[in-house]
């Protein structure tokens, strides 16, 4: 048997309405008269289900009638605000024009530069302009930095313009002979590129009494060196290539994912050299041990199999 009862809301949302109290009292009388031991109540208003349950507990407290209340599941409010993922910004390139020793003021120099760029149709290559603490003029460029520099240096007399590229790229130089020094390599690279913004970060021995070097340069210089590919340094030709970026998890030390998606062992407090806790790699006196390979070498080195696999995958993924 089905009963339909309409309940009017009370004046106070925290107190049961009189209509609900009367309805549940009538329901109790009907259930007792018909000798009901179970009742199923379908309640249409999910927001006031707690009020109904408390009222039923009060009215049916001294009975043996089992009551089951069914309310519709509340649907989450639709998210009308759609968040757009921002594309990562490209590293900016800046052209610095030194105003030191110039007779013109910053504003006059900026006006001259604007006029020359406007005549050359290169104004759209400039994103922003600002003045440094030293009084130099900085143009933030989105493209065509060499073209902009050429226009400024050719058209503005005695202007000291230089490219400042904040994009740093790591290069590997391989098959150097055993006697080449970092100073010699750096001098050769700077002579080849005509750019002083090339730094040899480290030199290390390699197979067959050769050496390998890690070099840091700005993006434009790195592209130039990688395009050449082979470079004569000392007695031999060496090979220049861009360092491959291999994704590595700093939580478990494995490859192919990052810490936020990691389900592996937490090794953040362990030594990179031996894999034990309580010290760091710089202070480690234990023999090297790789917890990934279970072998006697440091994790992430050239003989580490997971690192080699990740390196091959990164190399194959290159365009």
C-alpha positions as CSV (number, residue, x, y, z in Angstrom):
1,X,0.0,0.0,0.0
2,X,1.3,3.4,-1.0
3,X,0.5,6.7,0.8
4,X,1.4,10.1,-0.6
5,X,1.7,12.9,2.0
6,X,2.5,16.5,1.2
7,X,4.5,18.3,3.9
8,X,4.7,22.1,4.1
9,X,8.1,23.5,5.3
10,X,8.3,25.1,8.7
11,X,9.1,28.7,9.4
12,X,12.4,27.7,11.1
13,X,14.7,25.6,9.0
14,X,16.3,24.1,12.2
15,X,13.0,22.8,13.7
16,X,10.6,20.2,12.2
17,X,7.5,21.7,10.6
18,X,4.1,21.0,12.2
19,X,2.9,19.5,9.0
20,X,5.8,16.9,9.0
21,X,5.1,16.1,12.7
22,X,1.4,15.5,12.0
23,X,2.2,13.4,8.9
24,X,4.6,11.1,10.7
25,X,2.1,10.7,13.6
26,X,-0.6,9.7,11.1
27,X,1.8,7.3,9.4
28,X,2.6,5.6,12.8
29,X,-1.1,5.1,13.5
30,X,-1.7,3.6,10.1
31,X,1.3,1.2,10.4
32,X,0.1,0.1,13.9
33,X,-3.5,-0.5,12.7
34,X,-2.3,-2.5,9.7
35,X,0.2,-4.4,11.8
36,X,3.2,-3.2,9.7
37,X,6.7,-4.2,10.8
38,X,8.6,-2.5,7.9
39,X,8.1,0.9,6.2
40,X,9.7,2.3,3.1
41,X,9.6,6.1,2.9
42,X,10.5,7.9,-0.3
43,X,11.5,11.5,0.4
44,X,11.7,13.8,-2.6
45,X,13.6,16.6,-0.9
46,X,17.2,15.5,-0.2
47,X,18.0,18.8,1.5
48,X,15.5,18.1,4.3
49,X,16.2,14.4,4.8
50,X,17.9,15.0,8.1
51,X,14.8,16.7,9.4
52,X,12.7,13.8,8.4
53,X,15.0,11.2,10.0
54,X,15.0,13.0,13.3
55,X,11.2,13.3,13.3
56,X,10.8,9.6,12.5
57,X,13.2,8.7,15.4
58,X,11.1,10.7,17.8
59,X,7.7,9.5,16.7
60,X,8.6,5.8,16.2
61,X,10.9,5.6,19.3
62,X,8.6,3.2,21.3
63,X,7.7,0.9,18.4
64,X,9.3,-2.2,16.7
65,X,8.7,-0.8,13.2
66,X,11.8,-0.8,11.0
67,X,11.9,2.3,8.7
68,X,14.0,2.8,5.6
69,X,14.2,6.3,4.1
70,X,15.1,6.7,0.5
71,X,16.1,10.1,-0.8
72,X,17.4,11.1,-4.2
73,X,21.2,11.5,-4.5
74,X,22.2,15.1,-4.7
75,X,23.8,16.0,-8.0
76,X,26.9,18.2,-7.9
77,X,26.4,21.7,-9.1
78,X,27.7,22.0,-12.7
79,X,31.1,23.7,-12.9
80,X,30.4,26.6,-15.2
81,X,33.9,28.0,-14.8
82,X,36.2,26.3,-17.3
83,X,39.8,26.7,-16.4
84,X,42.1,27.0,-19.4
85,X,45.5,25.5,-19.1
86,X,48.1,28.0,-19.9
87,X,50.7,27.1,-22.4
88,X,54.2,27.2,-21.0
89,X,55.8,30.5,-21.8
90,X,58.8,30.5,-24.2
91,X,62.0,31.7,-22.5
92,X,62.4,35.3,-23.3
93,X,65.3,36.9,-25.2
94,X,66.5,40.4,-24.3
95,X,68.5,43.0,-26.2
96,X,70.4,45.3,-23.9
97,X,71.3,48.7,-25.2
98,X,73.9,50.4,-23.0
99,X,73.3,54.1,-22.4
100,X,76.6,54.6,-20.6
101,X,78.7,57.4,-22.0
102,X,76.0,58.5,-24.4
103,X,75.0,62.1,-24.8
104,X,71.3,61.2,-25.4
105,X,69.0,60.5,-22.6
106,X,67.1,57.2,-22.1
107,X,63.9,58.7,-23.6
108,X,65.8,60.1,-26.6
109,X,67.6,56.8,-27.2
110,X,64.3,54.9,-27.0
111,X,62.7,57.3,-29.5
112,X,65.5,56.8,-32.0
113,X,65.3,53.0,-31.6
114,X,61.5,53.1,-32.1
115,X,61.8,55.2,-35.2
116,X,64.4,52.9,-36.8
117,X,62.4,49.7,-35.9
118,X,59.2,51.3,-37.3
119,X,61.0,52.2,-40.6
120,X,62.3,48.6,-40.8
121,X,58.9,47.1,-40.0
122,X,60.3,45.3,-37.0
123,X,58.2,46.9,-34.2
124,X,56.1,43.7,-33.9
125,X,59.2,41.8,-32.8
126,X,59.3,43.7,-29.5
127,X,57.2,42.5,-26.6
128,X,58.2,45.1,-23.9
129,X,60.7,47.8,-23.1
130,X,62.1,48.7,-19.6
131,X,65.0,50.5,-18.0
132,X,67.5,48.8,-15.7
133,X,68.9,50.2,-12.5
134,X,72.1,51.0,-14.4
135,X,70.2,53.1,-16.9
136,X,70.4,50.6,-19.8
137,X,67.5,50.0,-22.1
138,X,66.2,46.4,-22.3
139,X,64.0,45.2,-25.2
140,X,62.2,41.9,-24.6
141,X,61.9,40.2,-28.0
142,X,59.7,37.4,-29.2
143,X,61.6,36.7,-32.4
144,X,64.2,38.1,-34.8
145,X,66.7,39.2,-32.1
146,X,69.6,39.2,-34.6
147,X,67.6,41.3,-37.0
148,X,66.7,43.8,-34.3
149,X,70.3,44.0,-33.1
150,X,71.5,44.6,-36.7
151,X,69.0,47.5,-37.1
152,X,70.1,49.1,-33.9
153,X,73.8,48.7,-34.3
154,X,73.8,49.9,-37.9
155,X,71.5,52.8,-37.5
156,X,72.4,54.3,-34.1
157,X,75.9,55.6,-33.9
158,X,78.1,54.5,-31.0
159,X,75.4,52.4,-29.4
160,X,76.7,49.4,-27.5
161,X,74.2,46.7,-28.0
162,X,74.6,43.1,-26.9
163,X,72.3,40.1,-26.9
164,X,71.4,38.8,-23.5
165,X,69.7,35.4,-23.9
166,X,68.3,33.9,-20.7
167,X,67.7,30.5,-22.3
168,X,70.6,28.3,-21.1
169,X,71.3,25.0,-22.9
170,X,73.6,22.2,-21.9
171,X,75.8,20.6,-24.5
172,X,78.1,17.6,-24.5
173,X,81.5,17.7,-26.3
174,X,82.9,14.2,-26.8
175,X,86.1,12.5,-28.0
176,X,88.5,15.3,-26.9
177,X,92.1,14.2,-26.6
178,X,93.5,13.5,-23.1
179,X,95.6,16.7,-22.9
180,X,93.0,19.3,-23.9
181,X,92.2,21.6,-21.0
182,X,88.9,23.3,-20.2
183,X,90.5,26.7,-21.0
184,X,91.6,25.6,-24.4
185,X,88.2,24.1,-25.2
186,X,86.4,27.3,-24.0
187,X,88.6,29.5,-26.0
188,X,88.0,27.4,-29.2
189,X,84.2,27.4,-28.7
190,X,84.2,31.2,-28.2
191,X,86.3,31.7,-31.3
192,X,84.0,29.5,-33.4
193,X,80.8,31.2,-32.3
194,X,82.1,34.8,-31.8
195,X,80.3,34.8,-28.4
196,X,81.8,35.1,-25.0
197,X,78.7,33.5,-23.4
198,X,80.0,30.0,-23.6
199,X,81.2,28.2,-20.5
200,X,82.9,24.8,-20.0
201,X,81.3,23.5,-16.8
202,X,83.3,20.3,-16.4
203,X,85.8,17.9,-18.0
204,X,85.8,14.1,-17.4
205,X,87.8,11.1,-18.6
206,X,86.1,8.9,-21.2
207,X,86.7,5.6,-23.0
208,X,90.1,5.1,-24.8
209,X,92.0,7.9,-23.1
210,X,89.7,10.6,-24.4
211,X,87.7,13.3,-22.6
212,X,84.2,14.5,-22.6
213,X,83.0,18.0,-21.5
214,X,79.8,19.6,-20.4
215,X,79.3,23.1,-21.9
216,X,76.7,25.7,-21.1
217,X,75.7,28.3,-23.7
218,X,72.7,30.4,-24.7
219,X,70.1,28.9,-27.1
220,X,71.3,30.7,-30.2
221,X,74.9,29.7,-29.7
222,X,73.9,26.1,-28.8
223,X,71.9,25.8,-32.1
224,X,75.0,27.1,-34.0
225,X,77.3,24.5,-32.4
226,X,74.9,21.6,-32.9
227,X,74.4,22.5,-36.5
228,X,78.2,22.3,-37.0
229,X,78.3,19.0,-35.2
230,X,82.1,18.5,-35.5
231,X,84.7,20.9,-34.3
232,X,88.6,20.8,-34.4
233,X,90.0,21.2,-30.9
234,X,93.7,20.7,-30.6
235,X,94.8,17.7,-32.6
236,X,91.4,16.0,-33.1
237,X,87.9,16.6,-34.2
238,X,85.3,16.4,-31.4
239,X,81.6,16.0,-31.6
240,X,79.1,18.5,-30.1
241,X,75.5,17.5,-29.2
242,X,72.7,18.7,-27.1
243,X,72.1,17.1,-23.8
244,X,69.0,14.9,-23.7
245,X,66.5,15.7,-20.9
246,X,65.5,12.4,-19.2
247,X,62.5,12.6,-16.9
248,X,63.4,11.3,-13.5
249,X,61.4,10.9,-10.4
250,X,63.1,12.5,-7.3
251,X,61.0,10.3,-5.0
252,X,62.0,6.8,-6.1
253,X,64.9,7.7,-8.5
254,X,63.2,5.8,-11.4
255,X,62.6,7.2,-14.9
256,X,59.6,8.0,-17.0
257,X,57.4,9.7,-14.4
258,X,57.5,12.5,-11.8
259,X,57.1,12.5,-8.0
260,X,53.4,13.5,-8.1
261,X,52.6,10.3,-10.0
262,X,55.0,8.1,-8.2
263,X,53.9,4.8,-6.7
264,X,57.4,3.4,-6.0
265,X,59.5,3.4,-2.9
266,X,60.2,6.7,-1.2
267,X,64.0,7.3,-1.4
268,X,64.1,11.0,-0.8
269,X,66.0,10.7,2.5
270,X,68.5,8.2,1.1
271,X,72.0,8.8,-0.1
272,X,72.4,8.9,-3.9
273,X,75.7,7.1,-3.7
274,X,75.0,4.1,-1.5
275,X,71.2,4.2,-1.1
276,X,71.3,4.3,2.7
277,X,69.7,6.9,5.0
278,X,71.4,9.2,7.5
279,X,73.8,11.1,5.3
280,X,74.1,12.7,1.9
281,X,76.2,11.7,-1.1
282,X,78.9,14.3,-0.6
283,X,79.6,12.9,2.9
284,X,79.2,9.2,1.9
285,X,82.1,6.9,2.6
286,X,80.3,3.7,1.6
287,X,80.8,1.9,-1.7
288,X,78.5,2.9,-4.5
289,X,75.3,0.9,-4.8
290,X,72.3,1.3,-7.2
291,X,68.9,0.3,-5.7
292,X,67.4,0.3,-9.2
293,X,69.8,-2.3,-10.7
294,X,70.8,-3.9,-7.4
295,X,74.4,-3.6,-8.5
296,X,77.6,-1.9,-7.3
297,X,77.4,1.5,-9.1
298,X,75.8,4.9,-8.4
299,X,72.2,5.3,-9.5
300,X,71.8,7.3,-12.7
301,X,75.4,6.8,-14.1
302,X,76.3,5.6,-17.5
303,X,76.3,1.9,-16.4
304,X,72.9,2.1,-14.9
305,X,70.5,0.0,-17.0
306,X,67.3,2.0,-16.2
307,X,69.1,5.3,-17.1
308,X,70.4,3.8,-20.3
309,X,66.9,2.7,-21.3
310,X,65.4,6.1,-20.5
311,X,68.2,7.7,-22.5
312,X,67.6,5.6,-25.6
313,X,63.9,6.4,-25.4
314,X,64.6,10.1,-25.2
315,X,67.0,9.8,-28.1
316,X,64.4,7.9,-30.2
317,X,61.7,10.5,-29.4
318,X,63.8,13.3,-30.9
319,X,62.4,14.7,-34.1
